[in-house]
């Protein structure tokens, strides 16, 4: 440590000791560490009372500081947020994990004493609110009394039932004191490479319950005086396969939190503690108002509906940890966005099916975290991102569903699999509102379902126990926009600043040399505007023993439906080869597979001998790989927008030359006929030659396709009668589908009533299930509720459906966006026609 750093550390230690004495003196006077001697629990309860009574955060009906000193207000807030970004950019250089250093899987936040975020850094801003929940858990469960909250304390959490998305997101939280009062919290979170789960990697998929997810640390105090307990330093690394990486990640988070603490102390020294307190309150209320203002400006009041599904197939998979987990699952996410006339809104998942014996279950913290990262890319794409929007929204998450298990037995290691899929309709809800108001530049068909995730581990090339988690998945295709095509291999919904990382960086930490990396054709959804393409990496294995790898993502289903006639992105598949002749091919300088750009071509199979697995699924449990085995890491594309037959044929040719579309796919998807005009040019890895449009043939083919559409078209009433008969007689319905709907009907009487009424079914209609499916549902429904939270303040009671839950209009059978009388429908507080800007 340099002399200036040592001086800084010594100054910090002295400050902590002085602050501790002040805190302990307050305790001797029976005062709390909150403002004006209140306990944190009292302070949080008072804040919620004022917020509910006035409709404004903490009762701030007027932004006095911002109104009277707008320039100073903006200067101080910008300084705070700038310091958060600086902390992120500086501290991530402390970490040696490519997940953090290459992909930027790191985020910091500054929080009020009650746990509401004031400002957040760039990065994985899914954690705008997850750290808030962890802080509020500590407050609601009286951590102020035991184990105590004092200057210099360090807390950690990775429990999704408390405040996280999934266990591999570790958060470090420290309190910030001034003159004996807790004035703020600093928090940092990053995605770690291994949590010690039953399988290697950060998001193992073979476990059926929480007890296979790896180590859980539930809002735990792990240090004092900014020094970690020796017990923690021993326990934490010993529970993972990658102890050195986890220790470096922890240093990163602590470094950033201390930088934020120092920045807050410096701001208080310059501007005064009362100014900081006022700023922190007003910033949250400012965020709430900004969110609602944006809603009023860009959307229409009403109800927007959609649904998404995603598969998780475990039937006959190996290594599933429980016999009754050997089954297939389909996530059912009926999604409603209720935009009220006051511009607040609610997301409802009424009708979601039951949680399952798989690691894709979610919690309220995960759901709220997921929507925040999505909203920051749509409704509030600016610097004023904080928990103000949290106070302008509420969520209806049915207790016991996959979205709100309230059962501490459930597994959550890869909650994103369901979470990302569940948010797919929300992109479209917002886009339809943008379309209605004329904000066409904002329309987006939705980001890709971020997968595959290459994960695994064993004994690596250095003869050490190791785990891997390739974060190439941070670069997926982006959904098409109304005015432009989607960006190819650009970002992920959970990290808008995603980066696939350098191949060389991954090869330094993973014994998986790259055979090739390229844009993957035909993966973006076709449309008038095409979805962004995904990409792929072909990896082999070298110098390992007992090495496991597995796949995870969507397979038969694609959850990202297209918009306005656009088509979904391509779904997933599995490709790998074992017991290969790759070593001999290298030695003989023979061709070997670098890509699988056209899965139907047989090119991969022609360049390697071995046991080849090619399956139209997305998930596999860990299986052993040896040297020179081959694994395809395929990253998805985004969905399309608009009718593919309306796409400019010249754009399709550009897509061919850019490697986004194969020539035969141009004909199949876009009815564009192309001819090769030169064999010499090679624009990309997928296609050899130069191509041009056959305009006459294209026009003729498109006319033929339109005629075929007209011939196949049928009145909705006819389609309805056919489908109603099919459902009533259970024709061509596999057991997995019936189990999914039966689960939703058992979960929700409103959904059951809607489903039966819509299809004109008997009031007692149920699906006939196999004995295994019926037993599966019975097992889960009989498991009951076992929540982690047992001490609540107002907003958290809604997680358990108590009487105080906000009213949830189940509008599938009542109000609809179509029921708005005309274009003059207004938001009540503005009196301004919704159709005018």
SEGUTI-914593 format. One record per residue (C-alpha): residue number from 1; x, y, z; residue in one letter. Coordinates in steps of 0.1 Angstrom, whole numbers. Layout:
N
NUM|X|Y|Z|A
...
end
This chain:
837
1|0|0|0|X
2|13|34|-10|X
3|19|61|17|X
4|-12|82|5|X
5|-33|50|6|X
6|-20|41|41|X
7|-28|76|53|X
8|-63|74|39|X
9|-68|40|56|X
10|-55|53|89|X
11|-78|84|87|X
12|-107|60|80|X
13|-99|39|110|X
14|-97|69|132|X
15|-131|82|119|X
16|-147|48|125|X
17|-135|46|161|X
18|-148|81|168|X
19|-181|73|152|X
20|-184|41|171|X
21|-181|59|204|X
22|-209|83|193|X
23|-231|54|184|X
24|-225|36|216|X
25|-232|67|236|X
26|-266|70|218|X
27|-273|34|228|X
28|-266|42|264|X
29|-292|69|261|X
30|-316|43|246|X
31|-315|62|213|X
32|-315|46|178|X
33|-290|52|151|X
34|-316|68|128|X
35|-322|105|124|X
36|-331|124|156|X
37|-326|93|178|X
38|-351|71|161|X
39|-345|34|154|X
40|-342|24|118|X
41|-374|5|121|X
42|-392|35|134|X
43|-377|57|107|X
44|-388|33|79|X
45|-423|30|93|X
46|-426|68|95|X
47|-414|71|59|X
48|-439|46|46|X
49|-467|63|66|X
50|-459|97|51|X
51|-455|83|16|X
52|-489|66|18|X
53|-506|96|33|X
54|-494|121|8|X
55|-487|100|-23|X
56|-452|115|-23|X
57|-420|99|-12|X
58|-414|107|25|X
59|-442|133|23|X
60|-421|156|0|X
61|-449|173|-18|X
62|-425|201|-28|X
63|-389|196|-40|X
64|-377|226|-21|X
65|-340|222|-28|X
66|-344|214|-64|X
67|-369|243|-70|X
68|-349|269|-51|X
69|-314|259|-61|X
70|-318|238|-93|X
71|-282|241|-105|X
72|-267|232|-71|X
73|-291|203|-68|X
74|-281|189|-102|X
75|-244|195|-94|X
76|-246|175|-62|X
77|-266|147|-76|X
78|-244|144|-107|X
79|-214|144|-84|X
80|-229|115|-64|X
81|-237|95|-94|X
82|-204|103|-110|X
83|-186|90|-79|X
84|-206|58|-81|X
85|-195|53|-117|X
86|-159|61|-108|X
87|-160|35|-80|X
88|-172|9|-105|X
89|-147|17|-131|X
90|-118|18|-106|X
91|-127|-11|-84|X
92|-134|-36|-113|X
93|-97|-34|-121|X
94|-91|-50|-87|X
95|-108|-82|-99|X
96|-92|-109|-119|X
97|-124|-125|-131|X
98|-133|-118|-167|X
99|-170|-118|-156|X
100|-163|-85|-139|X
101|-133|-71|-158|X
102|-144|-80|-193|X
103|-182|-80|-191|X
104|-186|-54|-164|X
105|-209|-76|-142|X
106|-207|-51|-114|X
107|-229|-24|-100|X
108|-229|0|-70|X
109|-257|19|-53|X
110|-261|46|-27|X
111|-291|41|-4|X
112|-311|61|22|X
113|-310|48|58|X
114|-343|31|51|X
115|-328|12|21|X
116|-342|32|-9|X
117|-317|37|-37|X
118|-307|73|-43|X
119|-284|67|-72|X
120|-268|38|-90|X
121|-237|33|-111|X
122|-237|18|-146|X
123|-234|-19|-150|X
124|-258|-46|-140|X
125|-285|-22|-129|X
126|-309|-50|-123|X
127|-297|-44|-87|X
128|-312|-9|-84|X
129|-336|-25|-60|X
130|-323|-59|-49|X
131|-298|-43|-25|X
132|-327|-22|-12|X
133|-345|-53|-2|X
134|-315|-67|17|X
135|-312|-35|37|X
136|-349|-34|45|X
137|-347|-71|56|X
138|-320|-61|81|X
139|-341|-32|93|X
140|-373|-52|96|X
141|-355|-80|115|X
142|-340|-56|140|X
143|-303|-60|130|X
144|-298|-26|148|X
145|-302|-46|181|X
146|-285|-78|170|X
147|-260|-83|155|X
148|-257|-45|156|X
149|-251|-19|129|X
150|-221|2|136|X
151|-195|23|117|X
152|-171|0|99|X
153|-194|-30|97|X
154|-196|-51|65|X
155|-226|-71|55|X
156|-231|-97|27|X
157|-262|-112|11|X
158|-269|-136|-17|X
159|-302|-149|-6|X
160|-329|-143|-33|X
161|-357|-146|-6|X
162|-341|-116|11|X
163|-329|-94|-17|X
164|-312|-108|-48|X
165|-319|-124|-81|X
166|-300|-156|-77|X
167|-273|-168|-53|X
168|-243|-161|-76|X
169|-250|-124|-73|X
170|-231|-115|-41|X
171|-236|-81|-26|X
172|-215|-63|-1|X
173|-232|-35|20|X
174|-217|-11|44|X
175|-234|16|66|X
176|-223|52|63|X
177|-224|73|96|X
178|-221|109|104|X
179|-219|121|140|X
180|-235|90|153|X
181|-264|89|128|X
182|-267|64|99|X
183|-271|87|69|X
184|-268|62|40|X
185|-257|28|29|X
186|-232|19|1|X
187|-237|-14|-17|X
188|-220|-33|-44|X
189|-229|-65|-62|X
190|-213|-87|-88|X
191|-219|-120|-104|X
192|-194|-146|-91|X
193|-180|-176|-109|X
194|-189|-203|-85|X
195|-211|-206|-53|X
196|-203|-241|-43|X
197|-235|-256|-58|X
198|-240|-293|-64|X
199|-225|-287|-99|X
200|-197|-264|-110|X
201|-203|-229|-122|X
202|-224|-200|-109|X
203|-258|-212|-121|X
204|-260|-250|-118|X
205|-291|-265|-133|X
206|-293|-301|-120|X
207|-306|-294|-85|X
208|-342|-296|-75|X
209|-341|-275|-43|X
210|-324|-247|-25|X
211|-301|-272|-9|X
212|-282|-278|-41|X
213|-279|-241|-51|X
214|-247|-236|-32|X
215|-238|-214|-2|X
216|-265|-190|9|X
217|-255|-160|31|X
218|-286|-143|44|X
219|-279|-107|52|X
220|-249|-117|73|X
221|-225|-94|92|X
222|-190|-105|81|X
223|-167|-78|95|X
224|-160|-48|117|X
225|-138|-18|114|X
226|-137|-25|76|X
227|-119|-57|84|X
228|-133|-91|76|X
229|-138|-116|104|X
230|-112|-144|104|X
231|-141|-169|105|X
232|-155|-154|73|X
233|-122|-154|55|X
234|-119|-192|63|X
235|-155|-201|56|X
236|-162|-181|24|X
237|-134|-194|1|X
238|-137|-230|14|X
239|-173|-233|1|X
240|-164|-227|-36|X
241|-143|-242|-63|X
242|-128|-208|-71|X
243|-117|-193|-38|X
244|-91|-169|-52|X
245|-116|-155|-77|X
246|-142|-150|-50|X
247|-117|-133|-27|X
248|-107|-109|-55|X
249|-144|-101|-63|X
250|-150|-94|-26|X
251|-120|-70|-25|X
252|-135|-53|-56|X
253|-169|-48|-39|X
254|-154|-36|-6|X
255|-130|-12|-25|X
256|-160|4|-43|X
257|-181|7|-12|X
258|-153|25|6|X
259|-148|48|-23|X
260|-185|57|-22|X
261|-184|62|16|X
262|-154|86|12|X
263|-173|105|-15|X
264|-204|109|7|X
265|-182|121|36|X
266|-165|146|14|X
267|-198|159|1|X
268|-211|163|36|X
269|-179|182|46|X
270|-185|206|17|X
271|-223|210|16|X
272|-234|200|51|X
273|-253|169|64|X
274|-287|186|62|X
275|-281|194|26|X
276|-272|157|20|X
277|-303|145|38|X
278|-325|168|18|X
279|-308|158|-15|X
280|-312|121|-8|X
281|-350|124|0|X
282|-357|147|-30|X
283|-337|126|-54|X
284|-360|96|-47|X
285|-392|117|-51|X
286|-377|133|-82|X
287|-372|98|-96|X
288|-408|89|-88|X
289|-421|120|-105|X
290|-398|116|-135|X
291|-410|80|-140|X
292|-447|90|-139|X
293|-440|120|-162|X
294|-424|97|-187|X
295|-454|74|-185|X
296|-478|102|-191|X
297|-458|115|-221|X
298|-453|82|-239|X
299|-481|57|-230|X
300|-519|55|-227|X
301|-538|45|-196|X
302|-554|11|-197|X
303|-545|-26|-196|X
304|-520|-43|-218|X
305|-520|-81|-220|X
306|-496|-107|-232|X
307|-482|-141|-223|X
308|-450|-160|-226|X
309|-438|-196|-221|X
310|-405|-213|-218|X
311|-395|-249|-214|X
312|-373|-266|-189|X
313|-370|-303|-198|X
314|-357|-327|-172|X
315|-375|-360|-181|X
316|-348|-387|-184|X
317|-319|-364|-177|X
318|-292|-377|-155|X
319|-279|-362|-123|X
320|-312|-348|-112|X
321|-310|-348|-74|X
322|-345|-361|-67|X
323|-366|-388|-84|X
324|-397|-366|-84|X
325|-377|-339|-102|X
326|-374|-361|-133|X
327|-401|-343|-152|X
328|-406|-315|-177|X
329|-417|-280|-169|X
330|-433|-252|-188|X
331|-433|-217|-174|X
332|-466|-199|-179|X
333|-464|-162|-175|X
334|-497|-144|-182|X
335|-486|-108|-181|X
336|-508|-77|-175|X
337|-495|-41|-173|X
338|-521|-19|-157|X
339|-513|18|-164|X
340|-536|38|-142|X
341|-549|73|-149|X
342|-525|88|-124|X
343|-496|73|-144|X
344|-486|48|-118|X
345|-486|12|-129|X
346|-489|-24|-118|X
347|-474|-55|-133|X
348|-496|-86|-126|X
349|-487|-122|-131|X
350|-522|-135|-121|X
351|-525|-170|-135|X
352|-488|-179|-133|X
353|-483|-216|-126|X
354|-468|-232|-95|X
355|-431|-232|-87|X
356|-412|-263|-96|X
357|-384|-287|-87|X
358|-359|-268|-108|X
359|-335|-238|-103|X
360|-355|-213|-123|X
361|-379|-201|-96|X
362|-381|-164|-88|X
363|-387|-142|-57|X
364|-403|-107|-54|X
365|-367|-93|-52|X
366|-358|-110|-84|X
367|-389|-99|-102|X
368|-385|-63|-91|X
369|-348|-64|-100|X
370|-356|-78|-134|X
371|-382|-51|-142|X
372|-358|-24|-131|X
373|-331|-33|-156|X
374|-357|-35|-183|X
375|-373|-2|-174|X
376|-340|16|-174|X
377|-336|6|-211|X
378|-372|17|-220|X
379|-392|41|-198|X
380|-363|58|-179|X
381|-332|57|-201|X
382|-314|84|-182|X
383|-292|91|-152|X
384|-321|96|-127|X
385|-324|59|-119|X
386|-334|51|-83|X
387|-361|37|-62|X
388|-384|66|-71|X
389|-399|44|-98|X
390|-404|16|-72|X
391|-428|39|-54|X
392|-447|46|-87|X
393|-452|8|-93|X
394|-466|-22|-76|X
395|-465|-59|-84|X
396|-491|-86|-82|X
397|-470|-118|-78|X
398|-492|-148|-68|X
399|-479|-165|-37|X
400|-467|-200|-44|X
401|-462|-193|-81|X
402|-428|-195|-98|X
403|-427|-157|-95|X
404|-431|-157|-57|X
405|-425|-191|-42|X
406|-425|-180|-5|X
407|-409|-214|1|X
408|-374|-217|14|X
409|-370|-251|-2|X
410|-372|-238|-37|X
411|-341|-235|-59|X
412|-332|-202|-76|X
413|-297|-207|-91|X
414|-308|-196|-126|X
415|-339|-175|-120|X
416|-331|-156|-152|X
417|-343|-184|-173|X
418|-379|-177|-163|X
419|-374|-141|-155|X
420|-361|-129|-189|X
421|-388|-149|-206|X
422|-415|-134|-184|X
423|-405|-99|-193|X
424|-407|-106|-230|X
425|-444|-94|-232|X
426|-436|-63|-211|X
427|-414|-50|-240|X
428|-444|-54|-262|X
429|-468|-38|-238|X
430|-447|-7|-237|X
431|-441|-8|-274|X
432|-478|-8|-282|X
433|-483|22|-259|X
434|-454|40|-277|X
435|-470|32|-310|X
436|-504|46|-298|X
437|-487|78|-287|X
438|-465|82|-318|X
439|-431|75|-301|X
440|-421|51|-328|X
441|-384|55|-321|X
442|-389|39|-287|X
443|-405|7|-300|X
444|-386|-25|-295|X
445|-397|-60|-301|X
446|-378|-72|-271|X
447|-343|-85|-262|X
448|-332|-120|-267|X
449|-336|-148|-242|X
450|-301|-147|-230|X
451|-286|-182|-234|X
452|-267|-205|-239|X
453|-246|-203|-208|X
454|-214|-223|-211|X
455|-208|-236|-176|X
456|-189|-264|-159|X
457|-157|-273|-140|X
458|-134|-299|-127|X
459|-96|-302|-126|X
460|-82|-276|-150|X
461|-50|-272|-170|X
462|-31|-262|-139|X
463|-42|-293|-120|X
464|-64|-273|-97|X
465|-101|-275|-89|X
466|-118|-249|-110|X
467|-152|-238|-124|X
468|-161|-218|-155|X
469|-190|-196|-165|X
470|-185|-180|-199|X
471|-202|-146|-199|X
472|-203|-144|-236|X
473|-240|-144|-230|X
474|-237|-107|-222|X
475|-238|-101|-259|X
476|-271|-113|-275|X
477|-291|-100|-304|X
478|-314|-71|-296|X
479|-350|-71|-308|X
480|-360|-51|-338|X
481|-370|-15|-334|X
482|-398|2|-354|X
483|-374|24|-373|X
484|-343|2|-375|X
485|-332|-34|-373|X
486|-321|-48|-340|X
487|-285|-47|-331|X
488|-266|-80|-336|X
489|-247|-96|-307|X
490|-248|-63|-287|X
491|-261|-67|-252|X
492|-282|-86|-227|X
493|-313|-75|-210|X
494|-296|-77|-176|X
495|-265|-58|-187|X
496|-271|-30|-213|X
497|-234|-24|-215|X
498|-226|-61|-221|X
499|-195|-73|-238|X
500|-187|-108|-250|X
501|-151|-104|-238|X
502|-119|-112|-256|X
503|-114|-148|-265|X
504|-79|-146|-251|X
505|-91|-134|-218|X
506|-115|-164|-215|X
507|-87|-188|-225|X
508|-66|-176|-197|X
509|-91|-188|-171|X
510|-109|-216|-189|X
511|-93|-247|-203|X
512|-115|-244|-233|X
513|-96|-232|-264|X
514|-117|-215|-291|X
515|-119|-233|-324|X
516|-140|-205|-338|X
517|-163|-175|-330|X
518|-187|-160|-356|X
519|-220|-144|-362|X
520|-247|-170|-363|X
521|-271|-168|-393|X
522|-308|-171|-391|X
523|-310|-164|-354|X
524|-326|-130|-355|X
525|-363|-130|-359|X
526|-375|-122|-395|X
527|-396|-91|-400|X
528|-399|-58|-419|X
529|-372|-49|-393|X
530|-351|-79|-385|X
531|-341|-89|-350|X
532|-304|-87|-342|X
533|-285|-119|-349|X
534|-268|-139|-322|X
535|-234|-155|-324|X
536|-216|-188|-315|X
537|-183|-200|-301|X
538|-170|-235|-308|X
539|-148|-247|-279|X
540|-128|-277|-272|X
541|-114|-291|-240|X
542|-77|-294|-232|X
543|-56|-307|-203|X
544|-84|-315|-179|X
545|-97|-343|-158|X
546|-132|-351|-145|X
547|-144|-321|-164|X
548|-181|-314|-165|X
549|-200|-291|-189|X
550|-237|-284|-194|X
551|-261|-263|-214|X
552|-289|-240|-202|X
553|-314|-220|-222|X
554|-346|-223|-241|X
555|-350|-252|-266|X
556|-383|-262|-281|X
557|-399|-229|-272|X
558|-389|-194|-279|X
559|-403|-169|-254|X
560|-395|-138|-275|X
561|-425|-135|-298|X
562|-422|-110|-327|X
563|-441|-77|-327|X
564|-466|-63|-353|X
565|-463|-94|-375|X
566|-426|-100|-369|X
567|-414|-135|-361|X
568|-397|-148|-330|X
569|-360|-154|-328|X
570|-346|-188|-334|X
571|-349|-212|-304|X
572|-320|-232|-290|X
573|-304|-265|-296|X
574|-275|-286|-282|X
575|-245|-296|-302|X
576|-214|-313|-288|X
577|-190|-341|-298|X
578|-171|-365|-275|X
579|-145|-392|-280|X
580|-134|-373|-311|X
581|-105|-375|-336|X
582|-97|-338|-331|X
583|-62|-345|-318|X
584|-53|-365|-349|X
585|-68|-338|-372|X
586|-46|-312|-355|X
587|-15|-333|-359|X
588|-23|-341|-395|X
589|-33|-305|-403|X
590|-67|-317|-415|X
591|-99|-297|-414|X
592|-118|-295|-382|X
593|-151|-279|-372|X
594|-149|-242|-363|X
595|-186|-234|-366|X
596|-221|-247|-370|X
597|-234|-218|-390|X
598|-258|-240|-410|X
599|-270|-269|-388|X
600|-287|-286|-418|X
601|-256|-286|-440|X
602|-239|-315|-423|X
603|-206|-296|-424|X
604|-199|-300|-387|X
605|-203|-338|-389|X
606|-181|-340|-420|X
607|-151|-325|-402|X
608|-150|-346|-371|X
609|-155|-382|-360|X
610|-169|-391|-326|X
611|-200|-394|-306|X
612|-220|-364|-318|X
613|-250|-351|-298|X
614|-274|-327|-316|X
615|-307|-321|-299|X
616|-335|-295|-302|X
617|-334|-288|-265|X
618|-318|-261|-244|X
619|-310|-276|-210|X
620|-287|-305|-200|X
621|-275|-316|-167|X
622|-237|-318|-162|X
623|-219|-345|-183|X
624|-182|-354|-184|X
625|-160|-340|-212|X
626|-124|-351|-220|X
627|-96|-337|-239|X
628|-105|-328|-275|X
629|-142|-330|-270|X
630|-162|-302|-286|X
631|-189|-279|-272|X
632|-210|-254|-291|X
633|-218|-222|-272|X
634|-248|-207|-291|X
635|-260|-172|-281|X
636|-295|-161|-292|X
637|-309|-134|-315|X
638|-336|-109|-310|X
639|-372|-110|-323|X
640|-384|-93|-355|X
641|-409|-65|-361|X
642|-434|-62|-389|X
643|-443|-85|-418|X
644|-412|-102|-433|X
645|-428|-99|-468|X
646|-425|-61|-464|X
647|-387|-61|-459|X
648|-367|-44|-486|X
649|-352|-72|-507|X
650|-319|-52|-509|X
651|-318|-53|-471|X
652|-320|-91|-473|X
653|-290|-92|-496|X
654|-271|-70|-471|X
655|-281|-95|-444|X
656|-267|-123|-465|X
657|-234|-105|-470|X
658|-232|-96|-433|X
659|-237|-132|-423|X
660|-271|-127|-407|X
661|-291|-147|-432|X
662|-284|-177|-453|X
663|-294|-175|-490|X
664|-320|-203|-487|X
665|-334|-186|-456|X
666|-339|-154|-476|X
667|-364|-174|-497|X
668|-381|-192|-468|X
669|-384|-163|-444|X
670|-387|-132|-467|X
671|-398|-146|-501|X
672|-367|-130|-516|X
673|-351|-149|-545|X
674|-313|-143|-548|X
675|-287|-154|-573|X
676|-250|-158|-568|X
677|-232|-134|-591|X
678|-197|-142|-580|X
679|-179|-170|-563|X
680|-149|-150|-552|X
681|-161|-125|-526|X
682|-164|-138|-490|X
683|-181|-112|-468|X
684|-185|-135|-437|X
685|-179|-169|-423|X
686|-212|-183|-434|X
687|-216|-175|-471|X
688|-191|-177|-500|X
689|-198|-154|-530|X
690|-216|-123|-540|X
691|-254|-123|-542|X
692|-280|-102|-559|X
693|-319|-100|-559|X
694|-339|-115|-588|X
695|-365|-88|-587|X
696|-390|-105|-610|X
697|-388|-138|-592|X
698|-391|-121|-558|X
699|-422|-102|-568|X
700|-438|-133|-582|X
701|-429|-153|-551|X
702|-443|-127|-527|X
703|-475|-125|-546|X
704|-478|-163|-544|X
705|-471|-162|-506|X
706|-498|-135|-501|X
707|-523|-156|-521|X
708|-514|-187|-500|X
709|-520|-166|-468|X
710|-554|-156|-481|X
711|-563|-191|-490|X
712|-553|-205|-456|X
713|-570|-176|-437|X
714|-601|-184|-418|X
715|-625|-164|-396|X
716|-616|-162|-360|X
717|-649|-178|-351|X
718|-640|-209|-371|X
719|-606|-211|-355|X
720|-621|-206|-321|X
721|-646|-235|-325|X
722|-618|-258|-337|X
723|-596|-249|-308|X
724|-624|-251|-283|X
725|-632|-286|-294|X
726|-596|-296|-293|X
727|-593|-283|-257|X
728|-625|-298|-245|X
729|-616|-332|-259|X
730|-580|-329|-250|X
731|-569|-337|-286|X
732|-531|-335|-294|X
733|-524|-320|-260|X
734|-492|-334|-244|X
735|-492|-340|-207|X
736|-467|-312|-200|X
737|-490|-286|-215|X
738|-521|-299|-196|X
739|-501|-300|-164|X
740|-491|-263|-169|X
741|-527|-251|-174|X
742|-540|-273|-146|X
743|-514|-258|-123|X
744|-524|-223|-132|X
745|-561|-230|-127|X
746|-553|-245|-93|X
747|-532|-215|-84|X
748|-557|-189|-95|X
749|-595|-190|-94|X
750|-597|-158|-115|X
751|-576|-174|-141|X
752|-596|-206|-140|X
753|-628|-187|-144|X
754|-614|-167|-173|X
755|-600|-198|-190|X
756|-633|-217|-187|X
757|-654|-187|-197|X
758|-632|-178|-227|X
759|-634|-213|-241|X
760|-670|-219|-231|X
761|-661|-249|-209|X
762|-681|-264|-181|X
763|-676|-247|-147|X
764|-660|-279|-134|X
765|-637|-285|-163|X
766|-602|-298|-155|X
767|-576|-315|-176|X
768|-571|-352|-172|X
769|-535|-358|-161|X
770|-512|-388|-160|X
771|-506|-402|-125|X
772|-471|-388|-125|X
773|-482|-353|-134|X
774|-510|-353|-109|X
775|-485|-365|-82|X
776|-461|-337|-92|X
777|-487|-311|-87|X
778|-499|-326|-55|X
779|-463|-327|-41|X
780|-458|-290|-48|X
781|-492|-277|-37|X
782|-489|-297|-5|X
783|-456|-281|4|X
784|-472|-250|18|X
785|-457|-216|25|X
786|-424|-211|43|X
787|-414|-174|39|X
788|-380|-160|49|X
789|-395|-126|60|X
790|-413|-129|93|X
791|-413|-92|102|X
792|-427|-67|78|X
793|-433|-31|71|X
794|-461|-20|49|X
795|-449|-25|13|X
796|-435|-59|21|X
797|-467|-73|34|X
798|-480|-74|-1|X
799|-457|-103|-8|X
800|-480|-126|13|X
801|-514|-114|0|X
802|-524|-99|33|X
803|-554|-76|35|X
804|-534|-45|28|X
805|-524|-56|-7|X
806|-532|-30|-33|X
807|-563|-37|-54|X
808|-555|-59|-84|X
809|-580|-54|-112|X
810|-582|-88|-130|X
811|-590|-72|-163|X
812|-591|-102|-186|X
813|-628|-101|-180|X
814|-633|-64|-176|X
815|-615|-32|-186|X
816|-592|-32|-216|X
817|-571|-8|-236|X
818|-598|-12|-262|X
819|-624|2|-239|X
820|-609|37|-239|X
821|-636|58|-254|X
822|-615|78|-279|X
823|-582|96|-284|X
824|-591|123|-259|X
825|-588|98|-230|X
826|-566|115|-204|X
827|-544|109|-175|X
828|-564|124|-146|X
829|-537|147|-132|X
830|-529|165|-165|X
831|-562|170|-181|X
832|-542|168|-213|X
833|-554|146|-242|X
834|-534|114|-242|X
835|-529|116|-279|X
836|-511|150|-276|X
837|-475|155|-265|X
end
